[in-house]
Every structure is written in C-alpha cells, then in structure tokens.
Amino acid sequence: MKESMLAGYSDVVRLSVLQIGIGSSMADLWRDFLSNQDEVIDKWRHYFPAYERHFEQWRDRSMMFLEIGVAKGGSLRMWQRYFGPYASIVGVDIDENCLKFESPGVHVKIGSQADLEFLGTLVDEFGPPDVVLDDGSHHMDDVITTFEFLYQRMRSNSVYMIEDLHGGFLEEYGGGPQSARNFFNYAHAGVMQMNRHWGREPEERNPVFDDTRGISFYDSLVCFEKGSPRTLVADQVGRSKTKGIRGRHATHTHTVVR
Ligand SMILES: C[S@@+](CC[C@H](N)C(=O)[O-])C[C@H]1O[C@@H](n2cnc3c(N)ncnc32)[C@H](O)[C@@H]1O
C-alpha cells in the first residue's frame, strides 16, 4: 500500500497499516479500530486478520450479526460500520447499562448467554444469526452452552467465532490445559466429527457439529464455518499419456452421510 493512500489518517494508523503490510480492503476494520474516536472498543490486535478473513463475505449484505458481550458499546458500532447499511447488529449482555448503546440498526438485548430460553427469543426475533462473535463471559461452560444452542440453528455459509479462549487454560474460567472443557480440546471433537465419514467404523455422530465446512484455530480464537450436507468429488484431470485422453479421465464421489 502506498503511504499517500493513507493521507488523513493519524500516525498510528499509517504506521500500523504500512508495517503490517495488509492491503486496503484487508485493513478496513483494522484502520477503523485504530482510528476509533467513538465509544470504547476492547479487542486484541491479532484478532483483526481473522475477523477480516472470516467476516468479509458478509459485508454489504442483508445479514444478522450477533456479538455476545457489549461492555462499553464501541464494538457494536464498529461492526455496523464494517458490515454496512443492510446489516442487523445485535448485542447481548447481562449488564442493563448496555441498553444505552442501542441505535438504528443496532439492537441490545439483556440476558445471559447461558440462558437457552433467552437465546431462543433472540432466534425467534431476529432469525438465526449469520455471524456470531462470542466475547461474553469467557467461561467455558457458557461458551459451550451458547455454541451448542446457536450453531445448530445456523445456516449454510454462516460463521461462528469465539474469542478470548485463553480462559480455557484457567480453572476460574472452567478450563485447564488438559480439561475437556478447554474449548480448544472441545473443538477438536468437531474436527473429528467433520471427518468421521472417512472412518471404517465411524465414531458416534454428534449433531452439534453437523454440516461443518471448516474449523480454524488461532491464538485465543476458534472459528467454525457452516456448510451444507456434502457430496465430495475427487477428479483426475489433465493429460494421460497411457490412456491418450486429455481433460477429465476419472471421477470419484463420496457422500457425507450423517
Ligand atoms: C470483554 S467484554 C465485551 C467487550 C466488547 N465486545 C468489545 O469488544 O468492546 C465482556 C462483556 O460480557 C458481558 N457478560 C459477562 N457474562 C455474560 C453472560 N453470561 N452473558 C452475556 N454477557 C455476559 C460482560 O458484562 C461484559 O460487558
């Protein structure tokens, strides 16, 4: 990126964008964050490339973004700027003071992420979210409860991201390095479920992870991408000297049975 394209931005933004070396479209959210003069946003810097990678497809579309954890309100506004005018931004918090951050297109609902009845009312009112960002209590029991309820209700192409998963290594957040409740250990079961159809004796199905297209692991952060039931196709294409064929000369399909 040329420095001249960053004219008008503060020194900290210009230096960060230039040093990190990300292109203009990739840096939109990062620039917005660094130049924020609005309500306070509380994010680790290293999350931004993951946000942009997984959320970008939902910009400027009619969509529902749900952030669990509103706190000082700045992140909801940042997401509204990022996702654009057609997005419905919904924030959830246990703290009633967060209601003051409601504005046109930004809804705040008060309740606990561990309360399934409350989560049900959100889905009834707004429909299944297209993007979830869990930045709430960070307690492993809550994180897993919320994930198991919402993820199963989400549609193809939706994205479910959980941040601040370092809590999973701490007992006070219901985790520990070896604990099955440490979300990184829990999410590994999702990797095995996503691939269970390859086993000669497939392990038992856990419907929570049905239709998972991909799971990405980062420092303190995991992101699930939802797909639809799949038929996998393996092609052999190219020139075969022995068979004298060009183009496709072998196709193998494998249907993912639940
Ligand atoms: C880390 S802050 C959110 C920061 C905000 N998303 C941001 O980026 O600026 C976590 C918030 O989660 C809220 N919270 C804690 N436990 C919760 C629960 N069980 N359900 C919903 N929200 C909860 C807290 O009140 C707090 O405001």
The ligand as an ORCA input file, in Angstrom:
! r2SCAN-3c Opt
* xyz 0 1
  C     -14.970     -8.454     27.087
  S     -16.452     -7.599     27.414
  C     -17.089     -7.303     25.782
  C     -16.254     -6.365     25.004
  C     -16.867     -5.862     23.725
  N     -17.369     -6.937     22.901
  C     -15.814     -5.093     22.961
  O     -15.218     -5.678     22.038
  O     -15.590     -3.933     23.269
  C     -17.463     -8.868     28.043
  C     -18.898     -8.478     28.330
  O     -19.620     -9.689     28.517
  C     -20.619     -9.484     29.473
  N     -21.009    -10.783     30.046
  C     -20.451    -11.444     31.096
  N     -21.110    -12.578     31.333
  C     -22.092    -12.663     30.417
  C     -23.122    -13.612     30.154
  N     -23.254    -14.728     30.885
  N     -23.966    -13.385     29.115
  C     -23.859    -12.254     28.375
  N     -22.893    -11.315     28.579
  C     -22.032    -11.511     29.591
  C     -19.986     -8.524     30.475
  O     -20.997     -7.813     31.178
  C     -19.129     -7.656     29.574
  O     -19.796     -6.457     29.252
*
